Amino acid sequence: MKKAVSIPENYAVAVHRSDTCEFARLLGMEVTGIEDGCVRVAMSTSGVKNAHGTTHGGAIFAIADHAFGIAANMDGVDQIAISAHIRYFSVPAADTLEAVARRVSETERTSVFSVDVYSGDRLVASFEGVGFKIGVPARKE
């Protein structure tokens, strides 16, 4: 699955942090692109099957959450998730998953991201994550 990926220089630190994350390494997740405000992350479904022989929902959630985390932390302000919701639509049809994360809205302290998870051309799940900016000092009134 490894291929040469061109990452804009201003996002290199965030991508390196995500690519060296223990959990991402355990599941074989990798950033495959950053373009037009979207972060793309791919992962093989090998080794993450459930008792029914399909991709485990936890693996689908994990790639969506990872893509959300990368997208939320690309601008140099540390963010953590304070809420996440996922809807599953279908079982994966291919041997890989791809999560595509994009910012939906942002305030001084929070942000909302939408992540679609695909297997080939099939939409497998839709995820929404809310990030809290821990690197922003509280405003004094």
Secondary structure, 3 states (H helix, E strand, C coil): CCCCCCCCHHHHHHHHHHHCCHHHHHHCCEEEEEECCEEEEEEECCCCECCCCCECHHHHHHHHHHHHHHHHCCCCCCEEEEEEEEEECCCCCCCEEEEEEEEEEECCCEEEEEEEEEECCEEEEEEEEEEEECCCCCCCC
